[in-house]
Amino acid sequence: MQIEPTELKAARDRLVRVQGQIGGIVKMLDEGRDCTELLTQLSAASTALTRAGFTIISTGMAKCGNDPEGKANRETLEKAFMSLA
């Protein structure tokens, strides 16, 4: 099942922001920043990454209904969804 990139723009944008957050976290580590600040940033990046995953999976599930292999794709996506939960 293929999903058009335009349908995943929000997820892509979120992933780009996470990429920037991760770079910031690495810089904080290199600077020896406070553990609490690091954990706060790690938590934010983790949450954003999970939300991007849910967006991708939910978009895929919505497309399954129109896909000839919909049932098999849906089962795969449901399994992926549960791995994020």
Beta strands, then each sheet from edge to edge (+ up, - down):
end
